[in-house]
Amino acid sequence: VQREEKQLEASLDALLSQVADLKNSLGSFIYKLENEYDRLTWPSVLDSFALLSGQLNTLNKVLKHEKTPLFRNQVIIPLVLSPDRDEDLMRQTEGRVPVFSHEVVPDHLRTKPDPEVEEQEKQLTTDAARIGADVAQKQIQSLNKMCSNLLEKISKEERESESGGLRPNKQTFNPADTNALVAAVAFGKGLSNWRPSGSSGSGQPGQPGTGTILAGASGLQQVQMTGAPSQQQSILSGVQMAQAGQPGKMPSGIKTNIKSASLHPYQR
């Protein structure tokens, strides 16, 4: 009997140690979530989950160990019930259970679920017993098929995403043409100083000469002012006088004359 009691005490001490470590890890993780959420990273969360998972596995190993007695066979009987505040109980439960009274004992020493939960469990058991073996087998096969199709789709999406990430993006432009266009627009690189044939060389490079303006003016007169020789002579005289004062620029008087002439394009 003494050997069994010592073994039970050693198992309880090991179990309490594992539960305390798990409790500390849970408290630390909850503190991070509540107070350090702004700088919390996903690798840190994964590390916390891995620590909790390892501690739970260790706790299960302790419970399943061959030297650990079956705690379900142990019966706990309250020896003293008092409505007064118990400081030792407060310290051991970290302030969660201040008294050990008739109201607290049924909740903390319960070996069965609540009556409502027990009733729901019985209802589920009854519903499961009504289903025949053939119907249950068909439902199992249908569920397995749905899960297999879902897993296949997920695996296909993962493979396509991985292959898409490894495959280089197809280039849709030519860098040489882009650089040449930017250089031409910004610095004029590659642009030729071209002037139409028949223009006089008296003007500055890149600017139209007097002959060009006269040729353009005569072209406008031939299109818009056919049949008005007096107006043609006034416009030409205005062009020649403006060229004598400002070579290479179109005077504002020409625009006025052209506008007044274009009011009656079919004047006879």
Salt bridges, closest charged atoms under 4 A:
GLU36 OE2 - ARG39 NH2 3.93
ASP38 OD1 - ARG39 NH1 3.87
GLU87 OE2 - ARG85 NE 3.31
ASP88 OD1 - ARG91 NH2 3.10
GLU94 OE1 - LYS23 NZ 3.12
GLU94 OE1 - ARG96 NH1 3.59
ASP107 OD1 - ARG110 NH2 3.70
ASP114 OD1 - ARG110 NE 3.44
ASP127 OD1 - ARG130 NH1 3.86
